[in-house]
Amino acid sequence: MTASKEFQFENEMNWENAGKGVQRQVFGYDDKIMLVKAKFEKGGVGALHQHPHSQVTYVESGVFEMTIGNEIKRIQKGDGYYVPPNVVHGCLCLKAGMLVDAFSPSREDFL
């Protein structure tokens, strides 16, 4: 895997569809780490899924119903969460917003 450029500028990057009501931008990455922004419309769904990557996420804006394993919590701007590898997780967007995800190692499937 090649690494990203050193600088990424939001207005020069494309948004790609990541599901109904969800778009994402892939920011900096190498084989060990990746930063991704996910923009959700109200009602947008991050379908339940799992992956071998560790994930930490910051809620930049909006309100979400977040499921991690068997736990469901309402999260909003300023909150965050951690998903261990291979744990089922997903969300429902209750108020339009943005999540900022970091993955380790990188999500090659996003490239």
N, CA, C and O atoms as a printed pandas DataFrame, in Angstrom:
     atom_number atom_name residue_name chain_id  residue_number  x_coord  y_coord  z_coord
0              1         N          MET        A               1    0.849   -1.187    0.000
1              2        CA          MET        A               1    0.000    0.000    0.000
2              3         C          MET        A               1    0.885    1.238    0.000
3              4         O          MET        A               1    1.871    1.307    0.733
4              5         N          THR        A               2    0.534    2.192   -0.808
5              6        CA          THR        A               2    1.249    3.455   -0.792
6              7         C          THR        A               2    0.617    4.361    0.255
7              8         O          THR        A               2   -0.523    4.144    0.666
8              9         N          ALA        A               3    1.346    5.357    0.677
9             10        CA          ALA        A               3    0.820    6.317    1.651
10            11         C          ALA        A               3    0.147    7.475    0.919
11            12         O          ALA        A               3    0.389    7.712   -0.264
12            13         N          SER        A               4   -0.699    8.186    1.653
13            14        CA          SER        A               4   -1.353    9.371    1.090
14            15         C          SER        A               4   -0.331   10.503    0.974
15            16         O          SER        A               4    0.794   10.407    1.466
16            17         N          LYS        A               5   -0.755   11.563    0.315
17            18        CA          LYS        A               5    0.044   12.786    0.297
18            19         C          LYS        A               5    0.080   13.340    1.718
19            20         O          LYS        A               5   -0.770   13.003    2.543
20            21         N          GLU        A               6    1.056   14.181    1.999
21            22        CA          GLU        A               6    1.200   14.731    3.352
22            23         C          GLU        A               6    0.043   15.644    3.747
23            24         O          GLU        A               6   -0.335   15.674    4.919
24            25         N          PHE        A               7   -0.525   16.384    2.808
25            26        CA          PHE        A               7   -1.622   17.308    3.103
26            27         C          PHE        A               7   -2.849   16.902    2.309
27            28         O          PHE        A               7   -2.744   16.481    1.157
28            29         N          GLN        A               8   -4.037   17.034    2.942
29            30        CA          GLN        A               8   -5.308   16.799    2.274
30            31         C          GLN        A               8   -6.178   18.025    2.499
31            32         O          GLN        A               8   -6.270   18.523    3.621
32            33         N          PHE        A               9   -6.816   18.516    1.442
33            34        CA          PHE        A               9   -7.662   19.698    1.533
34            35         C          PHE        A               9   -9.095   19.303    1.170
35            36         O          PHE        A               9   -9.365   18.842    0.061
36            37         N          GLU        A              10  -10.007   19.493    2.129
37            38        CA          GLU        A              10  -11.387   19.049    1.970
38            39         C          GLU        A              10  -11.998   19.491    0.641
39            40         O          GLU        A              10  -12.665   18.698   -0.025
40            41         N          ASN        A              11  -11.780   20.735    0.253
41            42        CA          ASN        A              11  -12.425   21.247   -0.957
42            43         C          ASN        A              11  -11.804   20.703   -2.243
43            44         O          ASN        A              11  -12.318   20.969   -3.329
44            45         N          GLU        A              12  -10.715   19.949   -2.142
45            46        CA          GLU        A              12  -10.084   19.340   -3.319
46            47         C          GLU        A              12  -10.352   17.836   -3.383
47            48         O          GLU        A              12   -9.897   17.158   -4.304
48            49         N          MET        A              13  -11.092   17.321   -2.399
49            50        CA          MET        A              13  -11.322   15.881   -2.314
50            51         C          MET        A              13  -12.768   15.542   -2.645
51            52         O          MET        A              13  -13.688   16.287   -2.307
52            53         N          ASN        A              14  -12.954   14.408   -3.309
53            54        CA          ASN        A              14  -14.293   13.940   -3.648
54            55         C          ASN        A              14  -14.929   13.237   -2.457
55            56         O          ASN        A              14  -14.248   12.609   -1.647
56            57         N          TRP        A              15  -16.246   13.357   -2.368
57            58        CA          TRP        A              15  -17.032   12.558   -1.436
58            59         C          TRP        A              15  -17.472   11.326   -2.200
59            60         O          TRP        A              15  -17.878   11.432   -3.357
60            61         N          GLU        A              16  -17.401   10.155   -1.577
61            62        CA          GLU        A              16  -17.880    8.933   -2.220
62            63         C          GLU        A              16  -19.052    8.372   -1.430
63            64         O          GLU        A              16  -19.110    8.510   -0.209
64            65         N          ASN        A              17  -19.983    7.740   -2.132
65            66        CA          ASN        A              17  -21.139    7.151   -1.467
66            67         C          ASN        A              17  -20.692    5.970   -0.616
67            68         O          ASN        A              17  -19.893    5.140   -1.051
68            69         N          ALA        A              18  -21.218    5.908    0.603
69            70        CA          ALA        A              18  -20.873    4.829    1.530
70            71         C          ALA        A              18  -22.142    4.188    2.082
71            72         O          ALA        A              18  -22.132    3.610    3.169
72            73         N          GLY        A              19  -23.236    4.293    1.327
73            74        CA          GLY        A              19  -24.517    3.760    1.772
74            75         C          GLY        A              19  -25.583    4.829    1.654
75            76         O          GLY        A              19  -25.286    5.989    1.367
76            77         N          LYS        A              20  -26.828    4.434    1.878
77            78        CA          LYS        A              20  -27.943    5.376    1.759
78            79         C          LYS        A              20  -27.820    6.477    2.806
79            80         O          LYS        A              20  -27.832    6.216    4.009
80            81         N          GLY        A              21  -27.702    7.721    2.322
81            82        CA          GLY        A              21  -27.614    8.863    3.223
82            83         C          GLY        A              21  -26.264    9.047    3.876
83            84         O          GLY        A              21  -26.143    9.798    4.844
84            85         N          VAL        A              22  -25.224    8.362    3.356
85            86        CA          VAL        A              22  -23.881    8.436    3.944
86            87         C          VAL        A              22  -22.836    8.647    2.842
87            88         O          VAL        A              22  -22.851    7.966    1.817
88            89         N          GLN        A              23  -21.937    9.598    3.072
89            90        CA          GLN        A              23  -20.808    9.831    2.164
90            91         C          GLN        A              23  -19.526    9.872    2.978
91            92         O          GLN        A              23  -19.557   10.180    4.169
92            93         N          ARG        A              24  -18.387    9.562    2.340
93            94        CA          ARG        A              24  -17.130    9.595    3.077
94            95         C          ARG        A              24  -16.018   10.209    2.238
95            96         O          ARG        A              24  -16.038   10.189    1.007
96            97         N          GLN        A              25  -15.037   10.760    2.973
97            98        CA          GLN        A              25  -13.787   11.258    2.411
98            99         C          GLN        A              25  -12.658   10.557    3.145
99           100         O          GLN        A              25  -12.635   10.524    4.375
100          101         N          VAL        A              26  -11.714    9.993    2.385
101          102        CA          VAL        A              26  -10.546    9.349    2.986
102          103         C          VAL        A              26   -9.438   10.381    3.045
103          104         O          VAL        A              26   -9.043   10.941    2.023
104          105         N          PHE        A              27   -8.939   10.628    4.242
105          106        CA          PHE        A              27   -7.857   11.606    4.435
106          107         C          PHE        A              27   -6.523   10.873    4.508
107          108         O          PHE        A              27   -6.303    9.942    3.734
108          109         N          GLY        A              28   -5.636   11.258    5.401
109          110        CA          GLY        A              28   -4.296   10.685    5.455
110          111         C          GLY        A              28   -4.286    9.218    5.836
111          112         O          GLY        A              28   -5.101    8.760    6.637
112          113         N          TYR        A              29   -3.333    8.477    5.240
113          114        CA          TYR        A              29   -3.201    7.054    5.564
114          115         C          TYR        A              29   -1.833    6.534    5.144
115          116         O          TYR        A              29   -1.161    7.096    4.279
116          117         N          ASP        A              30   -1.452    5.449    5.787
117          118        CA          ASP        A              30   -0.370    4.579    5.350
118          119         C          ASP        A              30   -0.814    3.174    5.712
119          120         O          ASP        A              30   -2.003    2.967    5.956
120          121         N          ASP        A              31    0.067    2.216    5.759
121          122        CA          ASP        A              31   -0.392    0.858    6.047
122          123         C          ASP        A              31   -0.807    0.660    7.507
123          124         O          ASP        A              31   -1.445   -0.343    7.827
124          125         N          LYS        A              32   -0.458    1.592    8.397
125          126        CA          LYS        A              32   -0.740    1.425    9.827
126          127         C          LYS        A              32   -1.954    2.192   10.334
127          128         O          LYS        A              32   -2.546    1.809   11.343
128          129         N          ILE        A              33   -2.339    3.283    9.642
129          130        CA          ILE        A              33   -3.397    4.161   10.164
130          131         C          ILE        A              33   -4.122    4.860    9.019
131          132         O          ILE        A              33   -3.555    5.072    7.947
132          133         N          MET        A              34   -5.389    5.216    9.262
133          134        CA          MET        A              34   -6.188    5.930    8.255
134          135         C          MET        A              34   -7.200    6.829    8.961
135          136         O          MET        A              34   -7.775    6.447    9.981
136          137         N          LEU        A              35   -7.415    8.032    8.410
137          138        CA          LEU        A              35   -8.420    8.966    8.908
138          139         C          LEU        A              35   -9.498    9.127    7.839
139          140         O          LEU        A              35   -9.195    9.344    6.666
140          141         N          VAL        A              36  -10.760    9.018    8.260
141          142        CA          VAL        A              36  -11.896    9.079    7.330
142          143         C          VAL        A              36  -12.983    9.956    7.931
143          144         O          VAL        A              36  -13.283    9.851    9.120
144          145         N          LYS        A              37  -13.585   10.834    7.098
145          146        CA          LYS        A              37  -14.757   11.604    7.512
146          147         C          LYS        A              37  -15.988   10.969    6.895
147          148         O          LYS        A              37  -15.990   10.631    5.711
148          149         N          ALA        A              38  -17.040   10.805    7.694
149          150        CA          ALA        A              38  -18.304   10.252    7.204
150          151         C          ALA        A              38  -19.411   11.266    7.465
151          152         O          ALA        A              38  -19.666   11.648    8.607
152          153         N          LYS        A              39  -20.061   11.694    6.386
153          154        CA          LYS        A              39  -21.140   12.686    6.465
154          155         C          LYS        A              39  -22.474   11.959    6.344
155          156         O          LYS        A              39  -22.697   11.214    5.390
156          157         N          PHE        A              40  -23.362   12.178    7.317
157          158        CA          PHE        A              40  -24.654   11.498    7.380
158          159         C          PHE        A              40  -25.798   12.484    7.228
159          160         O          PHE        A              40  -25.803   13.545    7.852
160          161         N          GLU        A              41  -26.770   12.127    6.393
161          162        CA          GLU        A              41  -28.044   12.831    6.357
162          163         C          GLU        A              41  -28.898   12.258    7.489
163          164         O          GLU        A              41  -28.654   11.138    7.939
164          165         N          LYS        A              42  -29.897   13.015    7.953
165          166        CA          LYS        A              42  -30.822   12.475    8.946
166          167         C          LYS        A              42  -31.440   11.201    8.379
167          168         O          LYS        A              42  -31.921   11.193    7.246
168          169         N          GLY        A              43  -31.428   10.132    9.161
169          170        CA          GLY        A              43  -31.949    8.852    8.715
170          171         C          GLY        A              43  -30.914    7.973    8.034
171          172         O          GLY        A              43  -31.192    6.814    7.726
172          173         N          GLY        A              44  -29.720    8.512    7.796
173          174        CA          GLY        A              44  -28.646    7.727    7.195
174          175         C          GLY        A              44  -28.240    6.598    8.129
175          176         O          GLY        A              44  -28.276    6.744    9.351
176          177         N          VAL        A              45  -27.851    5.470    7.539
177          178        CA          VAL        A              45  -27.528    4.283    8.322
178          179         C          VAL        A              45  -26.121    3.810    8.026
179          180         O          VAL        A              45  -25.744    3.615    6.871
180          181         N          GLY        A              46  -25.357    3.631    9.076
181          182        CA          GLY        A              46  -24.100    2.898    8.992
182          183         C          GLY        A              46  -24.473    1.474    9.375
183          184         O          GLY        A              46  -24.546    1.147   10.559
184          185         N          ALA        A              47  -24.712    0.616    8.368
185          186        CA          ALA        A              47  -25.223   -0.738    8.607
186          187         C          ALA        A              47  -24.324   -1.500    9.575
187          188         O          ALA        A              47  -23.112   -1.285    9.613
188          189         N          LEU        A              48  -24.927   -2.390   10.352
189          190        CA          LEU        A              48  -24.157   -3.226   11.272
190          191         C          LEU        A              48  -23.110   -4.013   10.489
191          192         O          LEU        A              48  -23.418   -4.639    9.475
192          193         N          HIS        A              49  -21.881   -3.972   10.967
193          194        CA          HIS        A              49  -20.769   -4.645   10.296
194          195         C          HIS        A              49  -19.642   -4.873   11.294
195          196         O          HIS        A              49  -19.704   -4.401   12.429
196          197         N          GLN        A              50  -18.627   -5.589   10.873
197          198        CA          GLN        A              50  -17.429   -5.770   11.690
198          199         C          GLN        A              50  -16.232   -5.844   10.762
199          200         O          GLN        A              50  -16.364   -6.159    9.579
200          201         N          HIS        A              51  -15.067   -5.553   11.310
201          202        CA          HIS        A              51  -13.826   -5.599   10.542
202          203         C          HIS        A              51  -12.672   -5.846   11.500
203          204         O          HIS        A              51  -12.820   -5.647   12.706
204          205         N          PRO        A              52  -11.524   -6.277   10.984
205          206        CA          PRO        A              52  -10.390   -6.613   11.855
206          207         C          PRO        A              52   -9.605   -5.401   12.353
207          208         O          PRO        A              52   -8.600   -5.560   13.047
208          209         N          HIS        A              53  -10.048   -4.199   12.011
209          210        CA          HIS        A              53   -9.342   -2.976   12.378
210          211         C          HIS        A              53   -9.820   -2.440   13.724
211          212         O          HIS        A              53  -10.997   -2.583   14.056
212          213         N          SER        A              54   -8.944   -1.834   14.496
213          214        CA          SER        A              54   -9.348   -1.029   15.648
214          215         C          SER        A              54   -9.889    0.280   15.092
215          216         O          SER        A              54   -9.376    0.794   14.098
216          217         N          GLN        A              55  -10.918    0.817   15.727
217          218        CA          GLN        A              55  -11.520    2.070   15.251
218          219         C          GLN        A              55  -11.794    2.985   16.421
219          220         O          GLN        A              55  -12.347    2.560   17.435
220          221         N          VAL        A              56  -11.408    4.245   16.285
221          222        CA          VAL        A              56  -11.828    5.285   17.221
222          223         C          VAL        A              56  -12.521    6.362   16.403
223          224         O          VAL        A              56  -12.108    6.677   15.287
224          225         N          THR        A              57  -13.588    6.924   16.979
225          226        CA          THR        A              57  -14.397    7.891   16.237
226          227         C          THR        A              57  -14.737    9.071   17.125
227          228         O          THR        A              57  -15.017    8.921   18.314
228          229         N          TYR        A              58  -14.705   10.256   16.515
229          230        CA          TYR        A              58  -15.098   11.506   17.168
230          231         C          TYR        A              58  -16.346   12.015   16.451
231          232         O          TYR        A              58  -16.398   12.021   15.221
232          233         N          VAL        A              59  -17.353   12.442   17.221
233          234        CA          VAL        A              59  -18.571   13.002   16.642
234          235         C          VAL        A              59  -18.352   14.505   16.457
235          236         O          VAL        A              59  -18.382   15.278   17.414
236          237         N          GLU        A              60  -18.132   14.894   15.207
237          238        CA          GLU        A              60  -17.897   16.309   14.891
238          239         C          GLU        A              60  -19.188   17.112   14.967
239          240         O          GLU        A              60  -19.188   18.268   15.390
240          241         N          SER        A              61  -20.300   16.480   14.549
241          242        CA          SER        A              61  -21.603   17.152   14.597
242          243         C          SER        A              61  -22.707   16.101   14.480
243          244         O          SER        A              61  -22.459   14.958   14.097
244          245         N          GLY        A              62  -23.922   16.511   14.816
245          246        CA          GLY        A              62  -25.067   15.629   14.685
246          247         C          GLY        A              62  -25.364   14.812   15.924
247          248         O          GLY        A              62  -24.720   14.958   16.963
248          249         N          VAL        A              63  -26.373   13.933   15.786
249          250        CA          VAL        A              63  -26.792   13.021   16.856
250          251         C          VAL        A              63  -26.990   11.651   16.216
251          252         O          VAL        A              63  -27.587   11.534   15.145
252          253         N          PHE        A              64  -26.483   10.614   16.884
253          254        CA          PHE        A              64  -26.512    9.253   16.357
254          255         C          PHE        A              64  -26.956    8.268   17.431
255          256         O          PHE        A              64  -26.699    8.471   18.618
256          257         N          GLU        A              65  -27.627    7.200   17.003
257          258        CA          GLU        A              65  -27.880    6.054   17.865
258          259         C          GLU        A              65  -26.819    5.027   17.467
259          260         O          GLU        A              65  -26.871    4.464   16.373
260          261         N          MET        A              66  -25.860    4.787   18.357
261          262        CA          MET        A              66  -24.692    3.960   18.048
262          263         C          MET        A              66  -24.797    2.613   18.735
263          264         O          MET        A              66  -25.070    2.534   19.933
264          265         N          THR        A              67  -24.579    1.558   17.971
265          266        CA          THR        A              67  -24.557    0.196   18.498
266          267         C          THR        A              67  -23.130   -0.329   18.433
267          268         O          THR        A              67  -22.502   -0.306   17.374
268          269         N          ILE        A              68  -22.621   -0.801   19.563
269          270        CA          ILE        A              68  -21.323   -1.477   19.616
270          271         C          ILE        A              68  -21.548   -2.757   20.404
271          272         O          ILE        A              68  -21.847   -2.720   21.598
272          273         N          GLY        A              69  -21.404   -3.887   19.725
273          274        CA          GLY        A              69  -21.711   -5.167   20.373
274          275         C          GLY        A              69  -23.177   -5.195   20.761
275          276         O          GLY        A              69  -24.046   -5.005   19.910
276          277         N          ASN        A              70  -23.465   -5.431   22.046
277          278        CA          ASN        A              70  -24.842   -5.491   22.536
278          279         C          ASN        A              70  -25.306   -4.182   23.171
279          280         O          ASN        A              70  -26.393   -4.122   23.745
280          281         N          GLU        A              71  -24.488   -3.139   23.070
281          282        CA          GLU        A              71  -24.803   -1.865   23.724
282          283         C          GLU        A              71  -25.242   -0.823   22.703
283          284         O          GLU        A              71  -24.644   -0.701   21.634
284          285         N          ILE        A              72  -26.279   -0.080   23.034
285          286        CA          ILE        A              72  -26.772    1.004   22.189
286          287         C          ILE        A              72  -26.770    2.282   23.017
287          288         O          ILE        A              72  -27.327    2.324   24.114
288          289         N          LYS        A              73  -26.137    3.326   22.480
289          290        CA          LYS        A              73  -26.067    4.619   23.175
290          291         C          LYS        A              73  -26.386    5.728   22.182
291          292         O          LYS        A              73  -26.138    5.603   20.982
292          293         N          ARG        A              74  -26.941    6.812   22.708
293          294        CA          ARG        A              74  -27.151    8.029   21.918
294          295         C          ARG        A              74  -25.905    8.879   22.079
295          296         O          ARG        A              74  -25.497    9.189   23.198
296          297         N          ILE        A              75  -25.302    9.255   20.965
297          298        CA          ILE        A              75  -24.087   10.072   21.004
298          299         C          ILE        A              75  -24.304   11.330   20.178
299          300         O          ILE        A              75  -25.114   11.346   19.251
300          301         N          GLN        A              76  -23.568   12.386   20.524
301          302        CA          GLN        A              76  -23.729   13.664   19.830
302          303         C          GLN        A              76  -22.409   14.401   19.767
303          304         O          GLN        A              76  -21.384   13.913   20.244
304          305         N          LYS        A              77  -22.446   15.590   19.168
305          306        CA          LYS        A              77  -21.253   16.413   18.990
306          307         C          LYS        A              77  -20.396   16.430   20.252
307          308         O          LYS        A              77  -20.885   16.664   21.356
308          309         N          GLY        A              78  -19.099   16.174   20.055
309          310        CA          GLY        A              78  -18.162   16.192   21.173
310          311         C          GLY        A              78  -17.919   14.833   21.795
311          312         O          GLY        A              78  -16.958   14.664   22.547
312          313         N          ASP        A              79  -18.782   13.843   21.495
313          314        CA          ASP        A              79  -18.617   12.495   22.035
314          315         C          ASP        A              79  -17.689   11.685   21.134
315          316         O          ASP        A              79  -17.304   12.130   20.052
316          317         N          GLY        A              80  -17.344   10.512   21.593
317          318        CA          GLY        A              80  -16.516    9.612   20.799
318          319         C          GLY        A              80  -16.741    8.188   21.232
319          320         O          GLY        A              80  -17.438    7.922   22.212
320          321         N          TYR        A              81  -16.140    7.263   20.486
321          322        CA          TYR        A              81  -16.234    5.846   20.848
322          323         C          TYR        A              81  -15.061    5.063   20.279
323          324         O          TYR        A              81  -14.355    5.517   19.379
324          325         N          TYR        A              82  -14.879    3.868   20.838
325          326        CA          TYR        A              82  -13.840    2.935   20.404
326          327         C          TYR        A              82  -14.510    1.613   20.053
327          328         O          TYR        A              82  -15.364    1.127   20.795
328          329         N          VAL        A              83  -14.119    1.030   18.916
329          330        CA          VAL        A              83  -14.618   -0.285   18.510
330          331         C          VAL        A              83  -13.425   -1.229   18.411
331          332         O          VAL        A              83  -12.551   -1.033   17.568
332          333         N          PRO        A              84  -13.380   -2.255   19.267
333          334        CA          PRO        A              84  -12.304   -3.235   19.166
334          335         C          PRO        A              84  -12.418   -4.033   17.860
335          336         O          PRO        A              84  -13.489   -4.082   17.256
336          337         N          PRO        A              85  -11.329   -4.651   17.431
337          338        CA          PRO        A              85  -11.373   -5.472   16.215
338          339         C          PRO        A              85  -12.463   -6.545   16.300
339          340         O          PRO        A              85  -12.680   -7.156   17.347
340          341         N          ASN        A              86  -13.140   -6.753   15.167
341          342        CA          ASN        A              86  -14.123   -7.826   14.970
342          343         C          ASN        A              86  -15.388   -7.715   15.818
343          344         O          ASN        A              86  -16.117   -8.697   15.955
344          345         N          VAL        A              87  -15.664   -6.544   16.390
345          346        CA          VAL        A              87  -16.899   -6.339   17.146
346          347         C          VAL        A              87  -17.940   -5.710   16.209
347          348         O          VAL        A              87  -17.645   -4.744   15.505
348          349         N          VAL        A              88  -19.145   -6.260   16.209
349          350        CA          VAL        A              88  -20.223   -5.752   15.363
350          351         C          VAL        A              88  -20.627   -4.358   15.847
351          352         O          VAL        A              88  -20.798   -4.131   17.044
352          353         N          HIS        A              89  -20.778   -3.426   14.893
353          354        CA          HIS        A              89  -21.163   -2.057   15.232
354          355         C          HIS        A              89  -21.860   -1.393   14.045
355          356         O          HIS        A              89  -21.743   -1.849   12.907
356          357         N          GLY        A              90  -22.582   -0.317   14.327
357          358        CA          GLY        A              90  -23.279    0.442   13.298
358          359         C          GLY        A              90  -24.032    1.580   13.945
359          360         O          GLY        A              90  -24.083    1.688   15.171
360          361         N          CYS        A              91  -24.624    2.441   13.109
361          362        CA          CYS        A              91  -25.334    3.594   13.679
362          363         C          CYS        A              91  -26.503    4.025   12.806
363          364         O          CYS        A              91  -26.599    3.688   11.626
364          365         N          LEU        A              92  -27.383    4.783   13.439
365          366        CA          LEU        A              92  -28.494    5.446   12.778
366          367         C          LEU        A              92  -28.345    6.930   13.076
367          368         O          LEU        A              92  -28.183    7.321   14.231
368          369         N          CYS        A              93  -28.399    7.754   12.040
369          370        CA          CYS        A              93  -28.257    9.204   12.228
370          371         C          CYS        A              93  -29.617    9.805   12.572
371          372         O          CYS        A              93  -30.559    9.723   11.785
372          373         N          LEU        A              94  -29.710   10.415   13.765
373          374        CA          LEU        A              94  -30.947   11.034   14.241
374          375         C          LEU        A              94  -31.027   12.513   13.877
375          376         O          LEU        A              94  -32.117   13.060   13.709
376          377         N          LYS        A              95  -29.865   13.159   13.757
377          378        CA          LYS        A              95  -29.761   14.559   13.332
378          379         C          LYS        A              95  -28.516   14.642   12.460
379          380         O          LYS        A              95  -27.439   14.218   12.878
380          381         N          ALA        A              96  -28.653   15.185   11.248
381          382        CA          ALA        A              96  -27.549   15.206   10.280
382          383         C          ALA        A              96  -26.240   15.589   10.947
383          384         O          ALA        A              96  -26.198   16.480   11.795
384          385         N          GLY        A              97  -25.176   14.906   10.553
385          386        CA          GLY        A              97  -23.901   15.187   11.192
386          387         C          GLY        A              97  -22.722   14.510   10.526
387          388         O          GLY        A              97  -22.834   13.937    9.443
388          389         N          MET        A              98  -21.585   14.592   11.206
389          390        CA          MET        A              98  -20.318   14.107   10.685
390          391         C          MET        A              98  -19.577   13.309   11.750
391          392         O          MET        A              98  -19.480   13.730   12.903
392          393         N          LEU        A              99  -19.054   12.146   11.348
393          394        CA          LEU        A              99  -18.186   11.341   12.196
394          395         C          LEU        A              99  -16.780   11.375   11.609
395          396         O          LEU        A              99  -16.609   11.356   10.390
396          397         N          VAL        A             100  -15.778   11.423   12.479
397          398        CA          VAL        A             100  -14.380   11.374   12.051
398          399         C          VAL        A             100  -13.784   10.095   12.620
399          400         O          VAL        A             100  -13.631    9.950   13.833
400          401         N          ASP        A             101  -13.449    9.161   11.719
401          402        CA          ASP        A             101  -12.965    7.837   12.094
402          403         C          ASP        A             101  -11.461    7.713   11.895
403          404         O          ASP        A             101  -10.905    8.244   10.933
404          405         N          ALA        A             102  -10.810    7.011   12.812
405          406        CA          ALA        A             102   -9.414    6.608   12.633
406          407         C          ALA        A             102   -9.382    5.089   12.732
407          408         O          ALA        A             102   -9.965    4.504   13.645
408          409         N          PHE        A             103   -8.695    4.455   11.783
409          410        CA          PHE        A             103   -8.589    3.002   11.726
410          411         C          PHE        A             103   -7.132    2.574   11.797
411          412         O          PHE        A             103   -6.253    3.225   11.232
412          413         N          SER        A             104   -6.887    1.469   12.497
413          414        CA          SER        A             104   -5.555    0.867   12.516
414          415         C          SER        A             104   -5.719   -0.636   12.450
415          416         O          SER        A             104   -6.435   -1.197   13.279
416          417         N          PRO        A             105   -5.088   -1.317   11.501
417          418        CA          PRO        A             105   -4.370   -0.710   10.379
418          419         C          PRO        A             105   -5.344   -0.067    9.390
419          420         O          PRO        A             105   -6.553   -0.063    9.618
420          421         N          SER        A             106   -4.826    0.459    8.324
421          422        CA          SER        A             106   -5.616    1.133    7.302
422          423         C          SER        A             106   -6.702    0.227    6.725
423          424         O          SER        A             106   -6.541   -0.992    6.664
424          425         N          ARG        A             107   -7.803    0.834    6.305
425          426        CA          ARG        A             107   -8.882    0.109    5.621
426          427         C          ARG        A             107   -8.576    0.085    4.122
427          428         O          ARG        A             107   -8.971    0.990    3.386
428          429         N          GLU        A             108   -7.884   -0.936    3.686
429          430        CA          GLU        A             108   -7.538   -1.046    2.273
430          431         C          GLU        A             108   -8.786   -1.097    1.397
431          432         O          GLU        A             108   -8.747   -0.680    0.240
432          433         N          ASP        A             109   -9.903   -1.609    1.945
433          434        CA          ASP        A             109  -11.139   -1.676    1.176
434          435         C          ASP        A             109  -11.707   -0.288    0.872
435          436         O          ASP        A             109  -12.567   -0.171   -0.001
436          437         N          PHE        A             110  -11.264    0.757    1.553
437          438        CA          PHE        A             110  -11.706    2.110    1.279
438          439         C          PHE        A             110  -10.924    2.751    0.132
439          440         O          PHE        A             110  -11.325    3.792   -0.390
440          441         N          LEU        A             111   -9.831    2.141   -0.254
441          442        CA          LEU        A             111   -9.009    2.683   -1.334
442          443         C          LEU        A             111   -9.354    1.984   -2.622
443          444         O          LEU        A             111   -8.775    2.290   -3.665
